[in-house]
Amino acid sequence: MFPVMSASARDALLTACAPLIWGSTYWVTSQWLPPDRPLTAAVWRVLPAGLLLLLWARQWPAAGQWRRVFGLAVLNIAVFQALLFVAAYRLPGGVAAILGATQPLLVLGWAWLLDGQRPAGAVTTAAVLGVAGMALLLNAPGAQWDTVGVLAAALGAASMACGSYLAGRWQGCQLPVLALTGWQLTLGGLCLAPLAWAWEPPLPALSLTQGLAYGYLSLFGALLAYVLWFRGIVRLPAVAVSSLSLLSPLSAAVIGALALGQWLHGWALAGWLLTLGSVLGVQRLSQRRRSRQ
């Protein structure tokens, strides 16, 4: 007989699907989207998905929750998505999310600063190992530094860590997951739309392949992935959710190997395995601590 999966393990597994999907963003962006339009790509990714979810959920935030919902939309969607596509355009997939490995540490810092929750030593150690593992991935084939791309990746990680922590702290602003996700995607997309219109050239006539790429990023990379992600945020400890974000660069590295022949060797492969071990370690430690509490 197969062992019965616990509810928390099932929640972690479903949440992990989101960063696994996000790992394909770098490959799809670099291979199929029109170049030099990161804000436009972000708008087309999140706004249609958000509107579809709002049409389905048909629920408004309570009067006192609007500021929180808007703040989450700015942090989790507008700022993060813009910086994500800047990094995706300027860095190889294996490098673009390296500084995203700091997200678990940032979440631990927010919990300590705002709630007085001193991080457990074992969880902190596992999170630090995740950063070390991602640093080793710099040895991936074709890896290179780009100042703007690295800054975008770092600031994007900080924005997402803050937004994820606050979403859990505020318990999803008292909204069901579909409505919470829909409002964040819609408001974040509306914030990005005027910037894309003012700063970037209009899209050329899209080929079928480019249209399908935008559709994939919206339906899978935004609608499905963010529903799973925010579902996890309201069900799992914040540091456990943030550590799962490291699966995104791991997924990107696997896709780079299979689709582009960018196979990992030596220290890069060791870094990939170390990062995966860090993710599994944080999940195990978080579940144990939650069981004791």
Contacts in CASP RR format, 6 or more apart in sequence:
PFRMAT RR
TARGET T0000
AUTHOR 0000-0000-0000
METHOD contacts of the structure
MODEL  1
MFPVMSASARDALLTACAPLIWGSTYWVTSQWLPPDRPLTAAVWRVLPAG
LLLLLWARQWPAAGQWRRVFGLAVLNIAVFQALLFVAAYRLPGGVAAILG
ATQPLLVLGWAWLLDGQRPAGAVTTAAVLGVAGMALLLNAPGAQWDTVGV
LAAALGAASMACGSYLAGRWQGCQLPVLALTGWQLTLGGLCLAPLAWAWE
PPLPALSLTQGLAYGYLSLFGALLAYVLWFRGIVRLPAVAVSSLSLLSPL
SAAVIGALALGQWLHGWALAGWLLTLGSVLGVQRLSQRRRSRQ
5 13 0 8 1.000
6 287 0 8 1.000
8 235 0 8 1.000
8 236 0 8 1.000
8 287 0 8 1.000
8 290 0 8 1.000
9 287 0 8 1.000
11 231 0 8 1.000
11 232 0 8 1.000
11 235 0 8 1.000
11 236 0 8 1.000
12 236 0 8 1.000
12 240 0 8 1.000
12 244 0 8 1.000
12 283 0 8 1.000
12 287 0 8 1.000
14 228 0 8 1.000
14 231 0 8 1.000
14 232 0 8 1.000
15 228 0 8 1.000
15 229 0 8 1.000
15 231 0 8 1.000
15 232 0 8 1.000
15 235 0 8 1.000
15 236 0 8 1.000
15 241 0 8 1.000
15 244 0 8 1.000
16 244 0 8 1.000
16 247 0 8 1.000
17 224 0 8 1.000
17 225 0 8 1.000
17 228 0 8 1.000
18 224 0 8 1.000
18 225 0 8 1.000
18 226 0 8 1.000
18 228 0 8 1.000
18 229 0 8 1.000
18 244 0 8 1.000
19 225 0 8 1.000
19 229 0 8 1.000
19 244 0 8 1.000
19 245 0 8 1.000
19 246 0 8 1.000
19 247 0 8 1.000
19 248 0 8 1.000
19 251 0 8 1.000
20 247 0 8 1.000
20 248 0 8 1.000
20 251 0 8 1.000
21 220 0 8 1.000
21 221 0 8 1.000
21 224 0 8 1.000
21 225 0 8 1.000
21 251 0 8 1.000
22 221 0 8 1.000
22 225 0 8 1.000
22 248 0 8 1.000
22 251 0 8 1.000
23 93 0 8 1.000
23 97 0 8 1.000
23 247 0 8 1.000
23 248 0 8 1.000
23 249 0 8 1.000
23 251 0 8 1.000
23 252 0 8 1.000
23 255 0 8 1.000
24 216 0 8 1.000
24 221 0 8 1.000
24 251 0 8 1.000
24 252 0 8 1.000
24 255 0 8 1.000
25 84 0 8 1.000
25 85 0 8 1.000
25 88 0 8 1.000
25 217 0 8 1.000
25 221 0 8 1.000
25 248 0 8 1.000
25 252 0 8 1.000
26 88 0 8 1.000
26 91 0 8 1.000
26 92 0 8 1.000
26 93 0 8 1.000
26 94 0 8 1.000
26 96 0 8 1.000
26 97 0 8 1.000
26 252 0 8 1.000
26 255 0 8 1.000
27 93 0 8 1.000
27 252 0 8 1.000
27 255 0 8 1.000
27 256 0 8 1.000
27 259 0 8 1.000
27 260 0 8 1.000
28 213 0 8 1.000
28 216 0 8 1.000
28 217 0 8 1.000
29 41 0 8 1.000
29 85 0 8 1.000
29 88 0 8 1.000
29 89 0 8 1.000
29 217 0 8 1.000
30 88 0 8 1.000
30 89 0 8 1.000
30 93 0 8 1.000
31 259 0 8 1.000
32 209 0 8 1.000
32 210 0 8 1.000
32 212 0 8 1.000
32 213 0 8 1.000
33 41 0 8 1.000
33 210 0 8 1.000
33 213 0 8 1.000
33 214 0 8 1.000
34 203 0 8 1.000
34 204 0 8 1.000
34 206 0 8 1.000
34 210 0 8 1.000
35 89 0 8 1.000
36 89 0 8 1.000
36 200 0 8 1.000
36 201 0 8 1.000
37 196 0 8 1.000
37 200 0 8 1.000
37 201 0 8 1.000
37 203 0 8 1.000
38 82 0 8 1.000
38 85 0 8 1.000
38 86 0 8 1.000
38 88 0 8 1.000
38 89 0 8 1.000
38 200 0 8 1.000
39 82 0 8 1.000
39 85 0 8 1.000
39 192 0 8 1.000
39 195 0 8 1.000
39 196 0 8 1.000
39 199 0 8 1.000
39 200 0 8 1.000
40 196 0 8 1.000
40 200 0 8 1.000
40 203 0 8 1.000
41 85 0 8 1.000
41 214 0 8 1.000
41 217 0 8 1.000
42 81 0 8 1.000
42 82 0 8 1.000
42 84 0 8 1.000
42 85 0 8 1.000
42 189 0 8 1.000
42 192 0 8 1.000
42 196 0 8 1.000
43 189 0 8 1.000
43 192 0 8 1.000
43 193 0 8 1.000
43 196 0 8 1.000
44 214 0 8 1.000
44 215 0 8 1.000
44 217 0 8 1.000
44 218 0 8 1.000
45 81 0 8 1.000
45 214 0 8 1.000
45 217 0 8 1.000
45 218 0 8 1.000
45 221 0 8 1.000
45 222 0 8 1.000
46 77 0 8 1.000
46 81 0 8 1.000
46 185 0 8 1.000
46 186 0 8 1.000
46 188 0 8 1.000
46 189 0 8 1.000
46 192 0 8 1.000
46 218 0 8 1.000
46 222 0 8 1.000
47 185 0 8 1.000
47 186 0 8 1.000
47 188 0 8 1.000
47 189 0 8 1.000
47 190 0 8 1.000
47 192 0 8 1.000
47 193 0 8 1.000
48 215 0 8 1.000
48 218 0 8 1.000
49 182 0 8 1.000
49 185 0 8 1.000
49 218 0 8 1.000
49 219 0 8 1.000
49 221 0 8 1.000
49 222 0 8 1.000
49 223 0 8 1.000
49 226 0 8 1.000
50 181 0 8 1.000
50 182 0 8 1.000
50 183 0 8 1.000
50 185 0 8 1.000
50 186 0 8 1.000
50 222 0 8 1.000
50 223 0 8 1.000
51 182 0 8 1.000
51 186 0 8 1.000
52 223 0 8 1.000
53 178 0 8 1.000
53 179 0 8 1.000
53 181 0 8 1.000
53 182 0 8 1.000
53 185 0 8 1.000
53 186 0 8 1.000
53 223 0 8 1.000
53 227 0 8 1.000
54 179 0 8 1.000
54 182 0 8 1.000
54 183 0 8 1.000
54 186 0 8 1.000
56 178 0 8 1.000
57 176 0 8 1.000
57 178 0 8 1.000
57 179 0 8 1.000
57 182 0 8 1.000
59 175 0 8 1.000
59 176 0 8 1.000
59 179 0 8 1.000
60 179 0 8 1.000
61 68 0 8 1.000
61 69 0 8 1.000
61 173 0 8 1.000
61 174 0 8 1.000
61 175 0 8 1.000
61 179 0 8 1.000
61 183 0 8 1.000
62 173 0 8 1.000
62 174 0 8 1.000
65 173 0 8 1.000
65 174 0 8 1.000
65 175 0 8 1.000
68 166 0 8 1.000
68 170 0 8 1.000
68 173 0 8 1.000
69 173 0 8 1.000
69 175 0 8 1.000
69 180 0 8 1.000
69 183 0 8 1.000
69 184 0 8 1.000
69 187 0 8 1.000
70 187 0 8 1.000
71 166 0 8 1.000
72 163 0 8 1.000
72 166 0 8 1.000
72 167 0 8 1.000
72 170 0 8 1.000
72 172 0 8 1.000
72 173 0 8 1.000
72 180 0 8 1.000
72 184 0 8 1.000
73 183 0 8 1.000
73 184 0 8 1.000
73 185 0 8 1.000
73 186 0 8 1.000
73 187 0 8 1.000
73 188 0 8 1.000
73 189 0 8 1.000
73 191 0 8 1.000
74 187 0 8 1.000
74 188 0 8 1.000
74 191 0 8 1.000
75 159 0 8 1.000
75 160 0 8 1.000
75 162 0 8 1.000
75 163 0 8 1.000
75 166 0 8 1.000
76 159 0 8 1.000
76 160 0 8 1.000
76 163 0 8 1.000
76 164 0 8 1.000
76 167 0 8 1.000
76 184 0 8 1.000
77 184 0 8 1.000
77 185 0 8 1.000
77 187 0 8 1.000
77 188 0 8 1.000
77 189 0 8 1.000
77 191 0 8 1.000
77 192 0 8 1.000
78 187 0 8 1.000
78 188 0 8 1.000
78 189 0 8 1.000
78 191 0 8 1.000
78 192 0 8 1.000
79 155 0 8 1.000
79 156 0 8 1.000
79 159 0 8 1.000
80 156 0 8 1.000
80 159 0 8 1.000
80 160 0 8 1.000
81 188 0 8 1.000
81 189 0 8 1.000
81 192 0 8 1.000
82 192 0 8 1.000
82 195 0 8 1.000
83 152 0 8 1.000
83 153 0 8 1.000
83 155 0 8 1.000
83 156 0 8 1.000
83 159 0 8 1.000
84 152 0 8 1.000
84 156 0 8 1.000
86 148 0 8 1.000
86 149 0 8 1.000
86 152 0 8 1.000
87 96 0 8 1.000
87 97 0 8 1.000
87 149 0 8 1.000
87 150 0 8 1.000
87 152 0 8 1.000
87 153 0 8 1.000
87 156 0 8 1.000
88 96 0 8 1.000
90 96 0 8 1.000
90 146 0 8 1.000
90 148 0 8 1.000
90 149 0 8 1.000
90 152 0 8 1.000
91 144 0 8 1.000
91 146 0 8 1.000
91 149 0 8 1.000
91 150 0 8 1.000
91 153 0 8 1.000
92 140 0 8 1.000
92 142 0 8 1.000
92 143 0 8 1.000
92 144 0 8 1.000
92 262 0 8 1.000
93 249 0 8 1.000
93 252 0 8 1.000
93 253 0 8 1.000
93 256 0 8 1.000
94 137 0 8 1.000
94 140 0 8 1.000
94 143 0 8 1.000
94 249 0 8 1.000
94 252 0 8 1.000
94 253 0 8 1.000
94 256 0 8 1.000
94 262 0 8 1.000
95 137 0 8 1.000
95 138 0 8 1.000
95 140 0 8 1.000
95 143 0 8 1.000
95 144 0 8 1.000
95 145 0 8 1.000
96 149 0 8 1.000
96 153 0 8 1.000
96 249 0 8 1.000
96 252 0 8 1.000
97 134 0 8 1.000
97 153 0 8 1.000
97 157 0 8 1.000
97 248 0 8 1.000
97 249 0 8 1.000
97 252 0 8 1.000
98 134 0 8 1.000
98 135 0 8 1.000
98 137 0 8 1.000
98 138 0 8 1.000
98 153 0 8 1.000
98 249 0 8 1.000
99 134 0 8 1.000
99 150 0 8 1.000
99 153 0 8 1.000
99 154 0 8 1.000
99 157 0 8 1.000
100 134 0 8 1.000
100 153 0 8 1.000
100 154 0 8 1.000
100 156 0 8 1.000
100 157 0 8 1.000
100 160 0 8 1.000
100 245 0 8 1.000
100 246 0 8 1.000
100 249 0 8 1.000
101 130 0 8 1.000
101 131 0 8 1.000
101 133 0 8 1.000
101 134 0 8 1.000
101 135 0 8 1.000
101 157 0 8 1.000
101 246 0 8 1.000
101 249 0 8 1.000
101 275 0 8 1.000
102 131 0 8 1.000
102 154 0 8 1.000
102 157 0 8 1.000
102 158 0 8 1.000
102 161 0 8 1.000
103 157 0 8 1.000
103 160 0 8 1.000
103 161 0 8 1.000
103 164 0 8 1.000
103 242 0 8 1.000
103 243 0 8 1.000
103 245 0 8 1.000
103 246 0 8 1.000
104 127 0 8 1.000
104 130 0 8 1.000
104 161 0 8 1.000
104 239 0 8 1.000
104 242 0 8 1.000
104 243 0 8 1.000
104 245 0 8 1.000
104 246 0 8 1.000
104 282 0 8 1.000
105 124 0 8 1.000
105 127 0 8 1.000
105 128 0 8 1.000
105 131 0 8 1.000
106 157 0 8 1.000
106 158 0 8 1.000
106 161 0 8 1.000
106 162 0 8 1.000
106 242 0 8 1.000
107 161 0 8 1.000
107 164 0 8 1.000
107 165 0 8 1.000
107 238 0 8 1.000
107 239 0 8 1.000
107 242 0 8 1.000
108 119 0 8 1.000
108 123 0 8 1.000
108 124 0 8 1.000
108 127 0 8 1.000
108 239 0 8 1.000
109 119 0 8 1.000
110 161 0 8 1.000
110 162 0 8 1.000
110 165 0 8 1.000
110 238 0 8 1.000
111 117 0 8 1.000
111 119 0 8 1.000
111 165 0 8 1.000
111 238 0 8 1.000
111 239 0 8 1.000
112 118 0 8 1.000
112 119 0 8 1.000
114 169 0 8 1.000
115 169 0 8 1.000
119 239 0 8 1.000
120 285 0 8 1.000
120 289 0 8 1.000
122 285 0 8 1.000
123 239 0 8 1.000
123 282 0 8 1.000
123 285 0 8 1.000
123 286 0 8 1.000
123 289 0 8 1.000
126 243 0 8 1.000
126 277 0 8 1.000
126 278 0 8 1.000
126 281 0 8 1.000
126 282 0 8 1.000
126 285 0 8 1.000
127 239 0 8 1.000
127 243 0 8 1.000
127 278 0 8 1.000
127 282 0 8 1.000
129 274 0 8 1.000
129 275 0 8 1.000
129 277 0 8 1.000
129 278 0 8 1.000
130 246 0 8 1.000
130 274 0 8 1.000
130 275 0 8 1.000
130 277 0 8 1.000
130 278 0 8 1.000
130 279 0 8 1.000
132 271 0 8 1.000
132 274 0 8 1.000
133 270 0 8 1.000
133 271 0 8 1.000
133 272 0 8 1.000
133 274 0 8 1.000
133 275 0 8 1.000
133 278 0 8 1.000
134 246 0 8 1.000
134 249 0 8 1.000
134 271 0 8 1.000
134 275 0 8 1.000
135 271 0 8 1.000
136 267 0 8 1.000
136 268 0 8 1.000
136 270 0 8 1.000
136 271 0 8 1.000
136 272 0 8 1.000
136 274 0 8 1.000
137 143 0 8 1.000
137 249 0 8 1.000
137 253 0 8 1.000
137 264 0 8 1.000
137 268 0 8 1.000
137 271 0 8 1.000
137 272 0 8 1.000
137 275 0 8 1.000
138 268 0 8 1.000
139 266 0 8 1.000
139 267 0 8 1.000
139 268 0 8 1.000
140 253 0 8 1.000
140 262 0 8 1.000
140 264 0 8 1.000
140 268 0 8 1.000
141 261 0 8 1.000
141 262 0 8 1.000
141 263 0 8 1.000
141 264 0 8 1.000
141 268 0 8 1.000
142 262 0 8 1.000
160 245 0 8 1.000
161 242 0 8 1.000
164 233 0 8 1.000
164 238 0 8 1.000
164 241 0 8 1.000
164 242 0 8 1.000
165 238 0 8 1.000
165 242 0 8 1.000
167 173 0 8 1.000
167 180 0 8 1.000
167 230 0 8 1.000
167 233 0 8 1.000
167 234 0 8 1.000
168 233 0 8 1.000
168 234 0 8 1.000
168 238 0 8 1.000
169 238 0 8 1.000
171 234 0 8 1.000
172 180 0 8 1.000
172 230 0 8 1.000
172 233 0 8 1.000
172 234 0 8 1.000
173 180 0 8 1.000
175 183 0 8 1.000
177 227 0 8 1.000
177 230 0 8 1.000
177 231 0 8 1.000
177 234 0 8 1.000
178 227 0 8 1.000
180 230 0 8 1.000
181 223 0 8 1.000
181 226 0 8 1.000
181 227 0 8 1.000
181 230 0 8 1.000
182 226 0 8 1.000
184 226 0 8 1.000
184 230 0 8 1.000
185 222 0 8 1.000
185 223 0 8 1.000
185 226 0 8 1.000
206 214 0 8 1.000
229 241 0 8 1.000
232 241 0 8 1.000
233 241 0 8 1.000
236 286 0 8 1.000
237 286 0 8 1.000
237 289 0 8 1.000
237 290 0 8 1.000
239 282 0 8 1.000
239 286 0 8 1.000
240 282 0 8 1.000
240 283 0 8 1.000
240 286 0 8 1.000
240 287 0 8 1.000
243 278 0 8 1.000
243 279 0 8 1.000
243 282 0 8 1.000
243 283 0 8 1.000
243 286 0 8 1.000
244 279 0 8 1.000
244 283 0 8 1.000
246 275 0 8 1.000
246 278 0 8 1.000
246 279 0 8 1.000
247 279 0 8 1.000
249 275 0 8 1.000
250 272 0 8 1.000
250 275 0 8 1.000
250 276 0 8 1.000
250 279 0 8 1.000
253 262 0 8 1.000
253 264 0 8 1.000
253 272 0 8 1.000
256 262 0 8 1.000
257 263 0 8 1.000
257 264 0 8 1.000
264 272 0 8 1.000
END
